Amino acid sequence: MRETEHEAETGKRPLGVGMVGYSFMGAAHSQGWRTVGRVFDLPLRPVLSAVCGRDGSAVRAAADRLGWAAAETDWRALVARDDVDIIDICTPGDSHAEIAIAALDAGKHVLCEKPLANTVEEAEAMVEAAERARTRGQVAMVGFNYRRVPALALARQMVAEGRLGTLRHVRLSYLQDWLVDPGFPLTWRLRKDRAGSGALGDLGAHIVDLAQYLVGEPVAGVSALTETFVRERPLLDGASSGLTAAGGAATGQVTVDDAAVFTGRFPSGALASFEATRFAAGRKNALRLELNGSEGSLAFDLERLNELSFHDHTEPATSSGFRRILVTEPGHPYLEAWWPPGHGLGYEHTFVHQARDLLHAIATGEQPEPSFAAGLSVQRVLAAVEESAAKNSVYTVIASAPVTPVTV
C-alpha cells in the first residue's frame, strides 16, 4: 500500500479500497476517497489500493492520474487482492450484480453506483448477497450521492421533525440536454443491454431515491409516459469520456428512453410528480424539487446547491413567504469539517461525504444508507414506470420491497 507519512502517523487501521471503472464516476469517487481522510476525523484510514479497467495502458494512466497505487485489468483479480477491503463499483449497470455479489461473497464491503442494477431480479439477488454478507459483518451501500448534499440532508431533517406538517405534494425533475444533438453517438448509456434504461435509470433513479428519502416511505404506485425522440444514432467512433463522444458514419438503434414523465402516490396519501430527460435544451444538470405540506414547504435547486428555500405556513400571512437558508453553518449536516460560514461546497463534496458515511458504517457495524434494499426499492419503481408506459400509462402498483427506515 502507498501511504503518506501523515497517514502512517494517525495510527488508524488502514482499509484498502479497490475501484472498478475510472471514467466519470470513477474520477468522482476517486476524489472522494483521496479527500475524505484529510477533512473528516475518521475511525479508519482509507487507502487507494488499486483501480481496475479492461485497457491496461489506459487504466495504468488513470491510476497515476487519480491517485491509485496499482492497476488491474480483471475485476476478479481486484476482488482477490489481500490489500482490498472495499470494492467500489463504477461500471455500467450490466456488470453491477456480478461484481457486487462476487465481492460480497469474497468477504469485501461494497459501494455500488446507482441504479443498483439493470433489472429487479438482479437487484433482488444483490440484496440477498448483502444480507448474507451482513451476518459476517460486511456492509453494502448504493451511491446515491445527492443524499449527501448538505441542503438535502437538512431538508430530510426538517421533514422528519414535522416542520412541513402532513405532506401533500412532492414534485421532482432532473433535466439535462446532452442528447439534444441527433449526431451524438450511440454510447453505452443509450443501449438497454448495458444501461438498463435511459433517462429513467440515469436521472430518474436519483429523483425517485430522493423522493423516498425525503418523504421517508416508498412510492406505492405510478402512472407513466416515456419517449425516445431520436431512435437511431451514429455508432461510437473511439472511446467516450463522461458525457462526450464522437460518432462515425454508420448508425445503430437507440434502445432506451430519452425522457420519462410519471406521477406517483405515497402510502400516506401524498401525491408525487417526476420528470427525467436528457433533451431539455439549455439545462445541464438541473435537479429541482419541492415539497408542500400542511404547515410549510421546502424547495431545492442543484444549481444553487448550498441553498434551501423554506416557507413556514404557520407564520402570519402578512409576513410569511419563502426564505433562503444558506446551508453553510457548522451545525448543518457535514459542514462541521469544512469552511467558515458562507463558503459554499460543490458537486464533488457529495462523494467525500459518501466515503465518510461508508467508513463510519464499517467501523461501527451499522447498515449504511442507502442500503441495497433501498436500491431495490428504487429499482421496483423504475420497473413499474416502464410497465405503466408500455400499458398506455395505466396506474401500476409497486410490489412491496424492504426499505430501511430513514433516521435523523
ABEGO torsion letter per residue (X at the ends): XBBBAAAAAAGBBBBBBBBBEABAAAAAAAAAAAAAAAABBBABBBBBABBBBABAAAAAAAAAAAGBABBBABAAAAAABAABABBBBABBAAAAAAAAAAAAAAGBBBBBBOBABABAAAAAAAAAAAAAAAAAGBBBBBBBAAAABAAAAAAAAAAAAGAAEBBABBBBBBBBAAAABAABBBBAAABAAAAGBBAAAAAAAAAAAAAAAAAGBBBABBBBBBBBABABBBBBBEBBBEABBBBBABBBBBABBABBBBBBBBAAGBBBBBBBBAABBGBABBBBBBBBBAAEBBBBBAABAABBBBBBAABBAAABEBBBBBBABAABBGAAABBBBGBBBBAAAAAAAAAAAAAAAAAAGBBBOBBAAAAAAAAAAAAAAAAAAAAGGBBBBBBBBBBBBBBX
